[in-house]
Amino acid sequence: MTDYINIDGSLGEGGGQILRSSIALSMITGKALHVFNIRAKRSKPGLLRQHLTAVKAAIAISQAEATGVQLGATEFWFEPKSIQGGDYFFAIGSAGSASLVMQTILYPLMFASVASAVRVEGGTYNDFAPTYDFLQEVLLPYLQRMGAKITLVLDRYGFYPQGGGHMTLTVEPSVLKPIKFTEFNGWHDVIAESIACRMPKETVGQQVKALQRIPEVTEGKETRLPSKCGTGNVLYLRLKGGDYSELLVGFGGARVATATVIKAVKRQANKLLGAKVGVGEYLADQLLLPMALAGSGSFETMQPTQHSLTNAAVIGQLLGIGIQFKSSENGLCKVIIDSG
Amino acid sequence: MKKKIAISLLGTTLDKRYGQKRWERWRPNIALCQYDDLIIDRLELLFSKDFQSLADLIKQDIKQTSPETEVVFHHIEQQDPWDFEEVYATLHDFSKSYTFNPEKEDYLVHITTGTHVAQICLFLLTEARYLPAQLIQTSPPNKENPLPGTYSTIDLDLSQYDLIAQRFATEQQEGAHFLKSGIATKNPAFNKLIDQIEHVAMHSTAPVLLTGPTGSGKTQLARKVYELKKQRSQISGEFVEVNCATLQGDGAMSALFGHCKGAFTGALSARTGLLLRANQGMLFLDEIGELGLDEQAMLLRAIEEHRFLPVGSDKEKTSQFQLIAGTNRDLIESVKSGHFREDLLARIDLWTFQLPGIKERKQDLAPNIQYELEQYSRQHQHQLSFNKQAYATYLTFSLSEQAIWKANFRDLSASITRMGTLSIGGRIKMAEVNDEISRLLQRWSNHSITPSSKSCLTTHLPQDQIDTLDYIERVQLEAVLEVCMTAKNLSSASRQLFNISRTLKKTNNDADRLRKYLAKYSLSWQNIHPS
């Protein structure tokens, strides 16, 4: 009988992150997985379309035997075999986030014996998911510094609801090594950028101007995409300083008030700039898995969210590794990953 | 997991959006394939050839937003999407030609696109299981629910639909209750009979034959059926009733079918006839067994073809009416003896309901006594009731073997009317009940339906006119004549007869009321007091 590692999907915020982390680690460790109470606290519980695509992609890549994987399922069993590199194509329905699928299969593919090229079709800018730019500009450079041989190419943008975005991820077999963070000495480049397609010119200008009122902002940029990308808009605040980089996002669009978008970015900016720290809460969450795979490491960030704590618990459980969150006096928190 | 297959009409209005802006608009068939908790594995898209390019665009956009969905085209011929018959036939043909595989696939019928007519047809086909599917309704986005908006599914097989079905059941019960004049009858056989009549009356326009002994309530039931059908807008015309026993001789044809001016000697003006008056309404032919053979032949044609020839006319008239016939005769016997046409009987006894007499439904006596008291109270505008002991005595008697209720509910009604008239202050006491019991026993022992004081009526009216009168009418007329014969003059008689109602009126013209009452029977004060 197979020994399944049981993961309670309702832990913490009970979102898709637990699902993605646990599946990725199940593939890597070869341990069979039983996830239950999936998204139990949400209004639409169970696997939604984008989760289903991610699980199916994982099944394809690890030749897993799975039971109960279907739309709306609140539990399923997942038994991975070996991870197969190679060429893959996944299409995500309903313009769901392409990056969520990427997140699930990115790390396992590093453990394959051959190189892989994965083309994912879907949305490149979705609420509640990392944008293409975040992956490209923030996460990937960190991973590359850890030794990951990966590249990401954007073929086409895709805004919700029409989607139609294309991204291609190439992954070569690689081993992640611990990363050494230097001391954070503040941001030297802080760029406000509004990326928009088929949005009024005034809206875009208004967004950039609003962010430029933040004293730390050094530059403003307006980027207009060709009309065929659909209707959509993201407002970015890009930050760079030493080894550190961050990207704060606000999602706009035809039905979203400009003020709402600006407010969302400003709120994040105030928090990050006020904390004087190089790793924001969202990035911290994303770094837990690769650093745990590397075996050890530490970085300074803000007080962890419930989301991060849950994610850390799941990673710790599957890898048998300790992840500690140590609060310091200045309201910050040191994350220490230690295999010992 | 079973595959999900959606069957949907291309929305020639809502789906018809072009240019980049189309992505900002709600297109039902695109939305259908975009929900994050529903994956349509195959979309069967129905449209007429004229909309091929729109269908192509929809297919392309679905491919982009829902790579899981295969779109299959079905060309349907549609001249007029608002023509119910055509649309139903087209969709019915589709359902017949489509191979359903319910073992492996679940079907959803999308009812958001298409004309209202198409939506109704899809509903009907799904309800009839021609389309073994659930219904799915997609709704446009709003503030809380951005694109693609929301959807809801309806399974007509499930409990949700039972609630609606229950409402129909309630309505049916209300209908039955109405047919019983609101009397809470307890006899199970009678209640079942009424349920059946309600069902037949509401679902059919075929003739109905009510049989049963005299006074079992045929006329009243026919009128109630008419009122119920009218309430439910199934019928718009009048309720026309006639006792065929009164249609004797030459006048019968013309009374039923009308005549044109000059059709015969004395036909000074045209006459509409009862059948034409009942057009779009209901014709109640009581004692249909009494109808002459010529009239039967004409009536049969009128039932079958809705056409008939008025007397003396060479132009046919048409009339659509629902027929209810009543009889207390055994019509099969009448057919055997040659008094009734076999083909007419075959035509009218498709739905035959035998109304039981009082003796077969004794449980219903108490509620009917109550009903009669209420009726009397309403007609006379003052409350009529029994005292406790009087009621117990009357009820015990009415249930006893002695009480044969020869004319059934007609006897009961007359009995209550008499007690009500004789009671003081609307209170029926022991004295009135005891008198009434002996009066009833006296009547029933006579073994004749004709009132005892035959002489009183026969001295003033010809026998054939008396024969057309209902028992209740005879009883009343008899009482009126008795008063008139003893009274000094018209005014004095009318004071006695309208003793209660006259006190309620501002001006009293009781003499005129009595004069008019007598005139109805072609009688006058002079007839009664020839001196």
Interface residues (C-beta under 8 A of the other chain):
Chain A: K44 G46 L48 R49 Q50 L52 Q70 L71 G72 A91 I92 G93 S94 A95 G96 E121 Y160 P161 Q162 G163 G164 R198 S227 K228 G230 T231 A254 R255
Chain B: M1 Q20 K21 W23 E24 C33 Q34 Y35 D36 D37 L38 I39 D61 Q64 T65 S66 P67 E68 T69 P146 L147 P148
